[in-house]
Structures are given as structure tokens and as C-alpha cells.
């Protein structure tokens, strides 16, 4: 991400899931669910590794209140 760009995202907690996870597009051919203690984080140590770790840490601290950064 550059200094000019901004990241905007929504994250949702899902307590129940039913159905089949579709893996039909180029973006989702390897989509799957993982236990929190076995998440595959990017190994490059770059932006996405740090971002994903921050999101997971926010989830672990979540107390029902909106997290806005």
C-alpha cells in the first residue's frame, strides 16, 4: 500500500456457518476455514502479514464494541 492509498474494510464475526464454501473464481480457488491457532499468515513479514495479525488480535480482544482505527 502506498502513502496515497487507504485501506477500508469491514470484518464480521460469524458464529454459525451452513452450506458449502464456493471456490469458483480466481480469487477463491483456495478459500477455506482455519482454526485461529492454525491460520496461514503471509510469511513475507510485509504489510499483509502485519495487517492480518492486527485484525486477528483485534478479534481476540473484541468485547462487542465497534473497533474503528
C-alpha positions as CSV (number, residue, x, y, z in Angstrom):
1,X,0.0,0.0,0.0
2,X,1.3,3.4,-0.8
3,X,1.1,6.6,1.2
4,X,-1.6,7.8,-1.3
5,X,-3.8,4.8,-0.8
6,X,-6.1,4.0,2.1
7,X,-7.4,0.6,3.2
8,X,-11.1,0.4,4.0
9,X,-12.6,-2.9,5.1
10,X,-15.4,-4.4,7.1
11,X,-14.8,-7.5,9.2
12,X,-17.7,-9.6,10.6
13,X,-17.7,-12.3,13.2
14,X,-19.7,-15.4,12.1
15,X,-20.9,-17.7,14.9
16,X,-22.5,-20.3,12.7
17,X,-22.0,-21.3,9.1
18,X,-24.1,-23.6,6.9
19,X,-23.7,-24.7,3.3
20,X,-20.7,-25.1,1.1
21,X,-17.9,-22.5,0.7
22,X,-17.7,-21.8,-3.0
23,X,-14.3,-21.9,-4.7
24,X,-15.3,-21.0,-8.2
25,X,-13.4,-17.7,-9.0
26,X,-9.7,-16.9,-9.4
27,X,-9.9,-15.1,-6.0
28,X,-11.4,-18.0,-4.2
29,X,-9.9,-21.2,-5.6
30,X,-8.1,-21.9,-2.3
31,X,-10.7,-20.5,0.1
32,X,-11.2,-22.4,3.3
33,X,-11.7,-22.1,7.0
34,X,-8.9,-22.4,9.6
35,X,-8.8,-22.7,13.4
36,X,-7.5,-19.5,15.0
37,X,-4.4,-21.2,16.1
38,X,-3.6,-22.6,12.6
39,X,-4.1,-19.5,10.5
40,X,-1.8,-19.3,7.4
41,X,-0.4,-15.8,7.6
42,X,1.8,-14.4,4.8
43,X,5.4,-15.3,5.6
44,X,7.0,-12.2,3.9
45,X,6.7,-10.1,7.1
46,X,5.3,-7.3,5.0
47,X,2.1,-5.2,5.0
48,X,-0.4,-8.1,4.7
49,X,1.3,-10.2,7.5
50,X,1.2,-7.2,9.9
51,X,-2.4,-6.3,8.8
52,X,-3.7,-9.8,9.2
53,X,-2.0,-10.2,12.6
54,X,-3.6,-6.9,13.7
55,X,-7.1,-8.0,12.6
56,X,-6.7,-11.3,14.5
57,X,-5.5,-9.5,17.6
58,X,-8.5,-7.1,17.4
59,X,-10.8,-10.1,17.2
60,X,-9.2,-11.8,20.2
61,X,-9.8,-8.5,22.2
62,X,-13.3,-7.9,20.8
63,X,-15.8,-7.0,23.6
64,X,-18.9,-6.2,21.5
65,X,-17.9,-2.6,20.8
66,X,-17.1,-1.2,17.3
67,X,-13.4,-1.2,16.6
68,X,-12.6,1.9,14.4
69,X,-9.0,2.7,13.5
